[in-house]
Structures are given as structure tokens and as C-alpha cells.
Amino acid sequence: MTQKPADLTSLQRAFLYPRFSTEATTDLGLEIISDIKKNGPIPFSDYMDRCLYHPKFGYYSRPEAVTVSREGDFITSVSVGPLFGKLLALRLHRFWIANESPSHFTILELGAHDGSLASDLIHAAAQIDPVFAQALSYYISEPLPARRKLLKGKLGGKATILGSPDELRCKIGALIANEVLDALPLPLFFFSQSNWHEILVSVEKNSLAWSLRPTETFLSGNYPEAYLTEGSPNFQKLLSPLSECFEKALFLWIDYGLDSDSLYHPSRSAGTLRCYRKQRSDAHPLDHPGEQDITADVNFTAVEQAATQLGLKAYPTMNQSRYLTHCAKDWLLQQPSPQEIRQFQTLTHPSQFGNRFYALELTKGNPQRAFP
Ligand SMILES: C[S@@+](CC[C@H](N)C(=O)[O-])C[C@H]1O[C@@H](n2cnc3c(N)ncnc32)[C@H](O)[C@@H]1O
């Protein structure tokens, strides 16, 4: 039986965007258009990878661009103020004590951006317990050279900036990553005419445009016509070298996301991909390549599965409101300043950061987890 062609008009409807970009494109857009004309359409994951991490034009490769801040395209829990770093420092302090207060304790941060979380956490550690602060060695793994340079300048001797986690080996420590998993390139899939298709980026009328290619069944079950969703990044590839860094460790991932059943519910028919630009999340994914953030909700079930396959232990995800409230227990009894209380409210209120963000803890090597 011949397969009916996928309905491209319904792809346009599912995305709620025109099928091809109508804006004048960027230098990166011109480069991608020229490559597609030469070599053919590319998977969306390749497009997203180039938009975010192209060495010269990528969204995260240009430290001079104002991206993560109130003046930029979006804010994170770190932008709310130093309290986020303090609460994570309290969490790690509890873990450090439960594991017999080792004299050397390594923190590895991913996606450190401009180093604010590192500064906040190191500063808070010294206030919480000087012996803990003395034991800390803070590392940042940052694959982008321009960002490594910025971090070295900003953090000076406070942290060691690595190009890859392969360079780190230690007995005990913790990994922290706030809003990193949502920034990893991923494929897009589309269900139309009873078949699954992978969404590609092609060129039409000299502009970037969507196209499709048939693919194996991405999800089994009853999905409606024009169901659009995203696959997961290769979490195992990310986690595998990280888990090699530590003999014993706590890994803490904080991000927006869902479990697999919710993410792939038939009613979630437009997926979760979105692009942030100037504090709005409705920019067209094919517009402004390299000049806007591209992100999607994290499939926490897929992260847990990848971790378990690598021998790590995964604990149930907890929303940020509950998670930070547990971290904050002792601090809340110490009469925090009104400014800190305001930050705490923003970080934990369900309508702000409290209910959209989740914390996932993993452990390696059976340490005492000491939580909640
Ligand atoms: C949304 S930003 C992080 C924001 C920052 N953590 C904060 O909370 O303000 C995502 C960052 O993850 C970084 N990133 C992506 N993949 C990475 C990897 N494999 N290792 C380390 N950093 C990575 C990107 O370069 C980017 O700087």
C-alpha cells in the first residue's frame, strides 16, 4: 500500500507559525541556507545545535550578547538573586556532613553562563561553614571557548574552568546544572496521515522552511492527526562522562520539564518547543537563527532511564517549591532579610518559579543522600 503524503498545511497549523520564515535572516541563517542548498534539508536537532552552539554565531557562543537577564531574553532562578545559590549551598552542605565532612569536596557546575551561580554558592558556603568552604574545589565544565574566557576573567582563582568533564577525577562531590538539559539539541516529530515523520529544516523561496521525512514509529498509541512533539536529547551521552568524574556523588539537575506520560499525552498536540526573545516565548523557531533561545521541556523520565542504565540512582523529581523549601528549612529559622524573603517567594511561588521547575537528584556510588 502506498503511503499518503504528510499534510504540510497541518504542520503549519500545529506549529502555529507560517511554514517558512518571513523575516530577514541573520548571518548564521544565510550560512545554514547555503549549506542546505548544497547538501539538502537538515534534521531540526542539527539546526538547533547550530543556532545555540555555532562557534561564531551561536546564541550561547557570544558572551557579549545579553541573553539570560532581565534586560535580555529570559530570566532563570539565578537571575532572581543570590538566594538560589545559597539554598543550593545549604543542600550540598547537608550532603557533605552526611558523608563525614570530607576534607576535599568537588563541585562541578555545567552551564555556568556568566558565573553568577558559582559566585553566589561559593560566597554562601563561606557564610554557612568555613570548614565546608575550605573543603570545596569548584569546577565548571564549559565547552564554548569564548564563554570559558569570560568565566576565567570573572571568577579568577575561585573556580577552575574546564573544556570537558573528562579532565576531572575525584573521590566525592556534587554536580549542579540549572537549566542546562533544556538547552540540548533535540529532534522534532510529527504524526500525519497515520504515519510518523521527522521534521527537517529546508529552504523555500530563499528562506528557511519546514519539511518532513518518514521515520519509524516514534510513539505507539492513538495520536491525533497533526500531532507535533519532540524527542529527547541523548542524555546518556551527556551523563556518561560526568558519572566517570566521581567515585561518589550527588547530581542535581533543575529545569522545567515533565514526565514522559504527560509530555506525550495525546492532548499535548503542539509539543513544548519554544523560542525566547526579549522576554517573550512565541518567536518563530526559524527566525533570527543564533539570536534567540530555542528550548523545550525536559523529559525527566528519559533522564532517569539514562541515569539508571549508567548505574546511577534516580530519586523522584520534586517541584522547585518543595525542593527549595526543604533546602531552606534551617535558613528560614534564622530570620532572613525581607530582600531574601522576596527572592524565596519568587523562587517557590507556584505562579512564578515554584511549579514549572523541577529538581532531579541522582547519586553515584551509594553516598548518604541526606534529603529531605
Ligand atoms: C540556559 S543556559 C544556563 C543558565 C544558567 N545556568 C542560569 O541558571 O542562569 C544553558 C547553558 O548550558 C550550556 N551547555 C549546554 N550544553 C552543555 C554541556 N554539555 N556542558 C556544559 N554546558 C552546557 C550552554 O552553553 C548554556 O550556557
The ligand as a Gaussian input file, in Angstrom:
#p B3LYP/6-31G(d) Opt

LIG

0 1
 C       20.022000      28.418000      29.842000
 S       21.734000      28.498000      29.911000
 C       22.099000      28.192000      31.620000
 C       21.724000      29.292000      32.510000
 C       22.399000      29.321000      33.867000
 N       22.724000      28.010000      34.410000
 C       21.453000      30.033000      34.817000
 O       20.830000      29.339000      35.612000
 O       21.327000      31.267000      34.727000
 C       22.240000      26.949000      29.241000
 C       23.733000      26.784000      29.253000
 O       24.068000      25.395000      29.139000
 C       25.295000      25.310000      28.454000
 N       25.525000      23.949000      27.991000
 C       24.872000      23.270000      27.039000
 N       25.398000      22.026000      26.889000
 C       26.387000      21.920000      27.800000
 C       27.305000      20.873000      28.153000
 N       27.290000      19.690000      27.528000
 N       28.200000      21.108000      29.130000
 C       28.215000      22.298000      29.780000
 N       27.378000      23.327000      29.490000
 C       26.483000      23.128000      28.513000
 C       25.114000      26.334000      27.358000
 O       26.341000      26.734000      26.793000
 C       24.432000      27.479000      28.088000
 O       25.381000      28.398000      28.591000

